Structure formats: structure tokens, C-alpha cells
């Protein structure tokens, strides 16, 4: 927190802008003017360099991102994504806008059904505690607020998906597998 000249008053919060309750402050965090923004963080017991390397190979992301149907890596800065949404599949070309080795990857979508952008960062946690992975996504839902409501009701809203995806990423990186309640053989026993 930053202190105000008046004792006991706070001029501003030093938390990330995407966590602000004030809509105008949250909008500042959306790099391309998207209407919805959210962020989530998880601590993973692995070094930042290992997590960054796995994430930076975009072909790996479909292993833990449940709604991602396909990722076609075109080169080191561009990839084509297809993801499931509440009313079908959505597609976009992702362009890397920021790449700081072992620290942060930023992107924005082009030719997108759902305009989006965001970043993921990797910061060492307290000694012996691993890495804090933070993901921020900004997007403009199709059909505006109604589309966002439908996505929330169907549990396919990006903020909900990001939280679940990071939990699966943590499981995969710490144990080598993702826990599931789906039986390996779905056919009825006879």
C-alpha cells in the first residue's frame, strides 16, 4: 500500500490492477480494451525455469487446458488456437507480445472470434516454496454481458477455466499427471 499524507488513509492499492474493484482501474490492465478481465495465481513446487519452458512450448498447453481443442504452432511467436465455448468452438491466432525468459509471456489474439489478450508470469516464491504462476486474461465475450452470463452458467467463462487450468498445470508439474474422476474405461461392465 502507498500511504496518504493523512495518517490512516490509503491513496491507492498496490495490488495488480486486474484485481481492483473499480472497473476503470481494471480496464487499465486490459491492454487492448477488452471488456472483461481476470487473474489467478497458484504456487507450484518447481523452479520458474522449468515451468516457463513447459508453458513456452505452446503445444504443451492442450495437455492441461481442458477447453483447448487444438493448438497449431506456426513459429516461435505465432500459433493458431481452437477452444470450446458455450455455443461451439472459437478460433484465433495468438501472437506473443512479450517474452522474458523464465519470467513472463504475453500475448494478444488476432483474427479472433473472441478478442483476447493476457500474460502469464513465473516468480520465485519464498525459499523452498517453488514458483508463483500468475495468469491474467482480458477478453470481450461474444454477445457482451449476456454472453459472459451464459459462459458463467455453463462453467466455460475464461476466469473459471483459467483457475481450473492452473490447478491442472500444478498437478501435472508436481506429480507428472492430472488427477481425474473419469474412469479409464467408460464402457459399461457386462
C-alpha positions in Angstrom: 0.0 0.0 0.0 1.1 3.6 -0.6 0.5 5.9 2.3 -1.5 9.1 2.1 -0.5 12.4 3.6 -3.3 11.8 6.2 -2.5 9.2 8.8 -4.7 6.1 8.4 -5.8 6.9 4.8 -4.7 5.0 1.8 -4.3 6.8 -1.5 -4.1 3.7 -3.7 -3.7 -0.1 -3.6 -0.5 -1.6 -4.9 -2.2 -4.9 -5.9 -2.3 -5.7 -9.6 -4.8 -3.6 -11.5 -6.8 -6.7 -12.7 -7.8 -7.3 -9.0 -9.3 -3.8 -8.5 -12.9 -3.4 -7.6 -13.0 -0.1 -9.6 -14.0 -1.0 -13.1 -11.9 1.8 -14.6 -8.8 0.6 -12.8 -9.4 -3.0 -14.1 -9.8 -1.6 -17.6 -6.3 -0.1 -17.4 -5.0 -3.7 -17.1 -6.7 -4.8 -20.4 -4.0 -4.0 -23.0 -6.3 -4.0 -26.0 -9.5 -2.6 -24.5 -11.2 -5.9 -23.8 -14.4 -5.6 -21.6 -13.7 -8.4 -19.1 -10.5 -9.1 -17.2 -9.5 -11.6 -14.5 -6.4 -13.0 -13.0 -5.5 -16.1 -11.0 -2.3 -17.3 -9.3 -1.1 -20.7 -7.9 2.2 -21.7 -6.2 3.9 -24.7 -7.9 6.7 -26.6 -6.3 9.0 -26.4 -9.3 11.6 -23.9 -10.5 10.4 -21.0 -12.6 12.7 -22.0 -15.5 11.1 -25.5 -15.7 7.5 -24.1 -15.6 8.4 -21.3 -18.2 9.9 -23.8 -20.6 6.9 -26.1 -20.4 4.5 -23.3 -20.9 6.6 -21.6 -23.7 6.2 -24.8 -25.8 2.6 -23.9 -26.7 1.9 -27.4 -28.0 2.1 -28.5 -24.3 -0.8 -26.2 -23.2 -3.5 -28.5 -24.5 -2.4 -31.2 -22.1 -3.9 -29.3 -19.2 -6.2 -26.7 -20.7 -9.5 -28.5 -20.8 -11.3 -26.3 -23.2 -8.5 -26.1 -25.7 -9.3 -28.4 -28.6 -6.1 -27.7 -30.7 -3.0 -25.5 -30.9 -1.1 -25.3 -34.1 2.3 -23.7 -33.5 3.3 -21.7 -36.6 6.6 -20.3 -35.4 8.2 -19.1 -32.1 5.8 -16.1 -31.9 2.6 -17.2 -33.6 0.1 -20.1 -33.0 -3.5 -20.9 -34.0 -5.9 -21.9 -31.2 -9.2 -23.6 -31.3 -11.2 -23.8 -28.0 -14.6 -25.0 -26.9 -17.0 -22.3 -25.7 -20.7 -22.3 -24.6 -22.0 -22.1 -28.2 -19.4 -24.1 -30.1 -15.8 -23.7 -31.0 -13.9 -20.4 -31.2 -10.6 -19.8 -33.1 -7.9 -17.2 -33.1 -4.3 -16.6 -33.9 -2.2 -15.8 -30.8 0.8 -13.5 -31.2 3.5 -13.4 -28.5 3.8 -9.7 -27.5 6.2 -10.2 -24.6 8.7 -12.9 -23.8 11.1 -12.6 -20.9 12.9 -15.9 -20.4 11.8 -17.7 -17.2 9.7 -14.7 -16.1 6.8 -13.7 -18.3 4.9 -14.5 -21.6 2.4 -12.0 -23.0 0.0 -12.5 -26.0 -2.8 -10.9 -28.0 -5.3 -12.5 -30.3 -5.6 -11.6 -34.0 -8.4 -12.8 -36.4 -10.4 -13.8 -33.3 -13.9 -14.9 -32.7 -13.4 -13.7 -29.1 -10.9 -10.8 -28.8 -8.4 -11.6 -26.0 -5.0 -10.9 -24.6 -3.1 -11.6 -21.5 0.1 -12.8 -19.8 1.4 -15.4 -17.5 4.3 -14.8 -15.1 6.6 -17.0 -13.2 8.2 -15.6 -10.0 10.1 -17.5 -7.4 8.2 -17.9 -4.1 9.7 -17.9 -0.7 12.8 -20.1 -0.5 11.9 -23.8 -0.8 8.3 -23.0 -1.9 8.6 -23.1 -5.7 7.2 -20.6 -8.1 4.1 -18.4 -8.1 2.5 -18.7 -11.5 0.1 -15.8 -12.2 -2.2 -15.7 -15.3 -4.2 -12.7 -16.4 -6.7 -12.8 -19.3 -8.7 -10.0 -20.8 -11.4 -10.7 -23.3 -14.6 -9.4 -24.9 -17.3 -12.0 -24.7 -19.5 -12.6 -27.8 -22.9 -11.0 -27.1 -21.5 -8.8 -24.4 -22.7 -9.3 -20.8 -25.3 -11.8 -21.9 -22.6 -13.9 -23.5 -20.5 -13.7 -20.3 -23.5 -14.8 -18.2 -24.1 -17.8 -20.5 -20.4 -18.7 -20.3 -20.5 -18.5 -16.4 -23.6 -20.6 -16.2 -22.1 -23.3 -18.4 -18.8 -23.1 -16.5 -16.9 -22.0 -19.7 -16.1 -18.5 -18.7 -12.4 -17.7 -19.1 -11.9 -16.8 -15.5 -13.3 -20.1 -14.4 -11.3 -22.0 -16.9 -8.1 -20.2 -16.0 -8.5 -21.2 -12.4 -9.1 -24.8 -13.3 -6.3 -24.9 -15.9 -3.8 -23.6 -13.4 -4.8 -26.2 -10.9 -4.3 -28.9 -13.5 -0.9 -27.3 -14.5 0.1 -27.5 -10.9 -0.8 -31.2 -10.7 0.9 -32.0 -13.9 4.1 -30.3 -13.0 4.3 -31.5 -9.4 3.2 -35.1 -9.9 3.5 -35.8 -13.6 -0.2 -36.5 -14.1 -3.6 -34.8 -13.7 -6.0 -36.3 -11.2 -9.3 -37.2 -12.7 -12.6 -38.7 -11.6 -13.3 -40.1 -15.0 -12.8 -43.9 -15.1 -10.3 -45.1 -17.7 -12.9 -47.4 -19.3 -16.2 -45.6 -19.8 -17.9 -48.7 -21.3 -20.5 -50.4 -19.1 -19.4 -53.6 -17.4 -21.2 -56.7 -18.5 
